[in-house]
Amino acid sequence: MRRLVLAGLLCGCSATSSGPDLRILTASSLGEVFASLASVFASTRPGVDVELVTAGSQTLAVQLRYGIEADVLASADVETTTRLAADGLVERGTPFATGQLVLAVSEQAASGLGLANLDTARRIVLGAPDAPVGRYADALLTDAASRFGPDWRRAVEARVVSREPDARKVAAKISLGEADAALVYATTVQDLPGIQTVSLPAALGPTPVYVQATVVAAPHPELARAWQAAVTGPAGRRVLREHGFAPAAP
């Protein structure tokens, strides 16, 4: 689990021993955009310490179940927050952004590789089946198999060399040359070297939806709700667009 602490750095103050004023459990694919949003949020609230804890959404859910203290959960799917809300750990989630799944291809293997001939790639990497990025990829492959046939799906699966716990680790495999192709979020790979992206048909697979929810046991529920309002407000929507996300419909 990657942990990004913005306390003190954002507001010119130091974190106290009692912990941050606002701790946000953040899906790994939201790391950069939430760092920017945290900067904007802290600039309007001098003295407020914001801490981001980033990991795959499924890992964050486990952390909540084991009692990590947090104020907000921001997951890369609806399912994670829905299950946690059913168990009384978070309040009802609110979608705030959407993303896009793309085929990311290593520049060394990019000659003509696309979805239709993905079954010819040597090494494919996907997200883990319990990670949102993996579930989105599996749903897309299921839809694509109805177009390209079951043999295509079996050949693609036979070329999967690893299934990673979050989108950043999927992207890293391509960027480091350890895989030739991956299904991953466009925003995760847009600034990485050595990667080309291939757009996928909009009709295939679900649209990735990002959801935030207040943790039921949040130490700072008012700040948690203020954060969520800021993310969906005019400045928050601007930051989301700058990082390649589309605001979710109300």
Sequence and secondary structure as in RCSB ss.txt:
>XXXX:A:sequence
MRRLVLAGLLCGCSATSSGPDLRILTASSLGEVFASLASVFASTRPGVDVELVTAGSQTLAVQLRYGIEADVLAS
ADVETTTRLAADGLVERGTPFATGQLVLAVSEQAASGLGLANLDTARRIVLGAPDAPVGRYADALLTDAASRFGP
DWRRAVEARVVSREPDARKVAAKISLGEADAALVYATTVQDLPGIQTVSLPAALGPTPVYVQATVVAAPHPELAR
AWQAAVTGPAGRRVLREHGFAPAAP
>XXXX:A:secstr
 EEEE TTTTTSS  BTTB SEEEEEEGGGHHHHHHHHHHHHHTSTT  EEEEEE HHHHHHHHHTT   SEEEE
SSHHHHHHHHHTTSB   EEEEE  EEEEEEGGG TT  STTGGG S EEEE TTSHHHHHHHHHHHHHHHHH H
HHHHHHHHTEEEEESSHHHHHHHHHTTS SEEEEEHHHHTT TTEEEE   TTSS   EEEEEEBTT S HHHHH
HHHHHHHSHHHHHHHHHTT EE   
